[in-house]
Amino acid sequence: MTSKERVFAAMHGQPVDRVPVMCQLSQGHIYRHGDFDPLEYWYTSEGHARGFLAMAARYRFDGILLNRPGFDPKLAARAERVESDAPGHTIYWKDGTSTFVPPDDYPADLVRGRAGRPDSIHRIDVDAVPNGGGTDELPGYYFDMLDYVIPRVGRDLSIHGEVISPFSMFLYQFDALQSGLMGLIDDPRKCEAVLQRTTRVATQQALAQCSRPIDALKISSAYAGAGFISRDMYERFVLPYERAVIAAVHEAHDLPCYIHTCGAIGDRLDMMVKSGTDGLECLDPPPLGTVDLAEAVARVGDKIFIKGNLDAVNELAPSTPAEVKTIARRRIEIGSRAKGYILSSACSVSPAVPSENVAVLYQAAMDSASDAT
């Protein structure tokens, strides 16, 4: 099987020759473990896309998740020069300002800032919240990374797009996450009005990405775990809106969708499946999360494919390659009892994870397949 065929089979509950391997890498991990020009990698679509391609080749991944579609070309055009500034680099801009680029993290000016946004639901102007529209309203560069990667490896690797969930978009309307979370209590109906608009934006972006020949779409719902909201709040403020996005994708395209929620989701796996999702990602094990893989397989593994459950903090980062291999093989043994399983870190692979600990995941999958024959 090709990698593309292997991931397709896993997502559709079909037999595979071996468990596919496909981790989401943090941007800092890619940058730290590659040899990339800081301006090109952090500020251009092509440079960033080359980072994903290089890591997929290094780690022999079966797929690539492009968790942002493209960069505004005006970003890099502002640069005057780049200078080494150990331990990182400094980019000097034409307007006289500068940005320090760390060796393993985002440049400071790319970190999402929300200062000046409303600090409570009462200060939100619902009519001012973006409301979505046609795909022609998206900027032209929105597709740049997809259009760079797909022609180069799309016939061999499984290419996945990503959109932010309606609930995450809702929280980003505020100056801080806690302001949005408090709004769920202070004025739940107004929150629902905002969520209706962010759902239309998420749907617009989802359908746009699915118009390209991607193989799956991930819905990133980082703040929907038990560390943020209860089951009741999940059922009211997350489930119906993610269900709407997934239904729109399924109606227009024959593509699988999967939900990414990190942290404590062991108490809401059943509700996540009710969204109509084809798969779930993360399933962080204790202590990072609350999901025991065997229990998750028993509860929902016959309904969806599962991707993840390797703890990048407590397993991948501090362990030796041999230890990681043993851990990964145990996950494969358990995960393979599900409808489909993709070996992956639960959440993003951090910059602190040694490159060799990621590379050994492919060998773990190969050895497990060899032992099964």
C-alpha positions, -999 to 999 in steps of 0.1 A, spaced: 0 0 0 11 36 -5 10 59 25 -21 76 10 -39 43 6 -28 32 41 -43 63 59 -74 61 37 -79 25 48 -74 33 85 -99 62 84 -125 40 66 -122 9 87 -105 -11 61 -75 -36 65 -40 -21 64 -6 -37 57 6 -18 88 -6 9 111 0 43 95 22 69 113 13 105 112 21 130 140 12 166 142 44 185 147 46 218 165 59 247 144 88 250 168 98 213 164 99 216 127 120 248 128 144 234 155 151 201 138 154 214 103 178 238 85 154 266 75 158 303 68 138 320 95 122 346 73 111 320 47 99 294 72 80 317 95 67 343 70 61 326 36 38 298 25 64 280 4 91 281 31 67 269 57 54 241 34 89 230 28 93 224 65 64 201 66 77 182 35 111 178 51 98 164 83 74 140 66 104 126 47 127 125 77 101 107 99 86 86 71 51 98 80 22 85 60 5 119 59 9 157 64 -14 179 84 -13 215 71 -27 233 101 -27 267 83 -34 272 47 -12 301 37 7 333 45 1 368 33 31 376 10 31 411 24 46 397 56 79 387 42 80 417 19 84 439 50 119 425 57 151 443 51 176 418 64 181 388 87 211 385 111 223 357 133 216 365 170 226 335 191 207 314 201 184 326 173 180 352 146 168 388 143 147 400 114 151 437 107 121 453 90 120 482 66 100 503 91 130 503 115 116 476 139 130 442 145 118 407 156 138 381 175 133 346 162 140 319 189 156 286 178 125 266 187 94 289 190 73 314 172 87 349 165 70 373 190 50 392 164 33 360 152 19 351 186 -18 356 187 -25 389 205 -60 398 217 -54 430 236 -82 455 231 -109 429 224 -140 428 246 -135 415 281 -171 402 285 -200 388 265 -219 420 274 -194 441 253 -196 418 223 -213 433 192 -228 402 176 -233 419 143 -196 428 142 -185 391 145 -174 377 112 -203 357 96 -187 337 68 -196 339 32 -185 324 -1 -151 308 -7 -143 336 -31 -142 360 -1 -111 343 13 -77 358 4 -59 344 -26 -30 332 -5 -54 311 17 -47 281 -5 -9 286 -10 4 258 13 -21 233 0 -13 242 -35 24 238 -29 23 205 -10 -5 186 -29 12 185 -64 45 174 -48 34 146 -25 -4 143 -27 -3 112 -48 18 94 -22 9 109 12 -24 116 29 -29 154 30 -51 168 57 -65 203 60 -75 220 93 -101 245 105 -105 260 139 -137 249 156 -167 273 161 -162 272 198 -125 281 196 -134 309 172 -160 321 197 -133 323 225 -110 342 202 -135 371 200 -124 380 236 -94 395 252 -87 362 271 -101 327 272 -116 332 306 -137 361 294 -154 339 268 -158 311 293 -175 333 318 -198 345 290 -212 310 288 -226 316 323 -234 353 321 -254 353 288 -256 319 272 -281 329 245 -259 357 233 -230 332 232 -252 310 210 -258 339 186 -220 344 183 -215 307 178 -240 307 149 -217 332 132 -184 315 139 -200 282 127 -206 299 93 -170 310 92 -157 276 101 -180 260 75 -168 285 48 -132 277 55 -139 239 57 -156 238 23 -129 260 8 -102 236 19 -122 206 8 -124 221 -27 -88 212 -30 -79 175 -33 -72 169 4 -78 135 20 -94 146 53 -103 176 73 -93 182 110 -115 204 132 -93 218 159 -113 222 191 -86 228 217 -107 243 245 -136 218 246 -122 194 272 -131 190 309 -104 214 319 -125 242 304 -162 232 302 -185 206 317 -204 179 297 -235 200 298 -217 230 284 -201 208 258 -235 195 247 -249 230 244 -220 251 231 -197 227 212 -216 197 199 -243 212 177 -219 236 160 -192 210 153 -220 188 140 -231 215 116 -196 219 101 -191 182 97 -225 178 82 -218 205 56 -185 188 46 -201 154 44 -229 168 23 -206 185 -2 -176 161 -2 -169 125 3 -142 133 29 -136 121 64 -136 147 92 -119 142 126 -120 163 158 -89 173 177 -95 181 214 -66 178 237 -66 173 275 -94 157 295 -120 142 271 -125 108 287 -158 119 301 -172 131 267 -161 106 240 -197 95 235 -209 131 228 -180 137 205 -190 108 184 -225 122 182 -211 151 161 -210 128 131 -172 128 132 -153 100 114 -125 101 139 -110 115 171 -75 128 177 -55 134 208 -70 111 234 -43 122 258 -35 95 284 -30 103 321 -14 124 335 -17 147 305 -53 138 298 -79 113 310 -82 87 282 -71 51 286 -68 38 250 -82 4 257 -112 19 274 -117 43 245 -115 15 220 -141 -4 239 -164 26 241 -162 42 207 -137 22 187 -163 5 166 -178 38 154 -148 60 145 -111 58 138 -87 69 165 -55 89 161 -31 96 189 -27 87 226 11 90 227 20 115 254 45 139 238 53 154 272 57 124 295 65 97 270 81 110 238 102 138 254 120 121 283 123 85 270 150 68 250 143 57 214 141 21 226 116 30 253 95 50 228 94 21 205 81 -2 232 55 23 242 44 28 206 41 -9 199 18 -13 229 -4 15 216 -5 -2 182 -15 -34 198 -45 -17 216 -54 8 189 -56 -18 162 -87 -32 179 -106 -1 168 -123 5 135 -90 21 125 -59 34 142 -33 60 132 -2 60 154 4 95 165 14 118 193 -17 128 212 -12 166 207 16 184 189 52 171 192 70 198 211 104 212 202 118 194 232 111 159 218 143 145 203 142 139 166 152 102 170 122 96 193 99 106 165 118 87 139 115 54 158 77 55 155 79 43 119 101 13 129 76 5 157 48 3 131 70 -18 108 80 -42 135 44 -46 147 33 -55 112 61 -80 108 52 -97 141 16 -100 130 25 -119 98 
